[in-house]
């Protein structure tokens, strides 16, 4: 794994987080409260390497074809991810991060 990116769980949580961030900037909210909002509003998205993706799939005992169907991508893209030829991004990366944290059953 390389680095973690942040994404909001929903538009409503994005708005709430931005409002509280504004209050923190003017001193109305302390850093401890801001950290709580970070944890509640933001989802960490992991930048997964080829081996991690393969481990997620194998832990679920799925073929590349079935795993691809679960992620709504082609079998060839799963193969390229696992070989390190391509890296997942966007919704695929979010689903993979969730599957990595909670198992593939969390995205079925």
N, C-alpha and C positions, 0 to 999 in steps of 0.2 A: 504494500500500500504506500502511496506516495504522499498525498495530502488530502485534507478534508475541505469540502466546499460547504457553503451554507445555503439553504433554500427555505422559504417560508412554507408552512403546512397549508395555508389558505390565504386568500386575499384579505379576509377579515383579520387574521393574525398578523399579516404584513402591516395593515393599517394601525392596529393596536401597538405593535412593536415600534413603528415609526413615531407614533404619538409619545410613547414613553421615552424613546430615545431623545426626542425634542425636550421633554421635561428634564431629562438627565443633563442635557447640555446647558440648561438655564439654572441647574442646581436644585430643582424641585424633587428630583428622585436621586437616591444615592446609587453607588455602583453595585452594591449587594442586590438591591431590587432589580437593577438592570440585568444582572446575571440571571435572576429568576425568570425574567421575561425572555431572555435569550433561550433558556432551556425549554420554556413553554411554547415559544412561537417558532423556533427554528429547528429544522431537521438537518442533521449532519449527513452529508453525502460523501461516501468514501470513494476515492479514486482507486479502484481495484486493479490489481495486476492479473496477468494471465493465469497464474497458479491459483490465485484466490477464486477466480471465476470457475475454474475447473473443480476446485474443492466444494464450492457451493452446489454445483450440479451433481457431483458424485455423492455428496452427503444426502441429497434428495433422491438418490438412486434413479436418476433419469438419464435417458440417452440425450445426445445433443438435439435430436429432432423434437423430442417432447419438451425439453427445456426451452427450445426456441419458440414453441407454441405458447408456453406459459408466459414468455416475455413479449410475444407478438413480434418476433423478428425471424429472419430466415435462419435455417440451419447453418448455412455458410458463414453468416456473421458470427454465430456462436463459435464455430470452428476457428475463425480468424481471431476472435477475442482470446480464446484459449491458447492459440499459438503466438500471441503477442503481436500479430500483424496489424490489428486495429484495436482501438480502445473504445469502450462504451461511453456514451454521453447522453445527456438529456433524460427523458423518461426511462430509458433502459438502465442507465446508471442508477437512477433513483430506485427502481425495482430491485436491481442487484444489491444495492446497499441495504434495503429492507430485508431481502432474502438472507443476506450475510448476517444481519443482526438477529433476525427472528425465525429464520428458516423459510424454505420455499412455500410452506403451507400458508404463510402470512400474505402471500400475493396470489393465492389461488382463489 
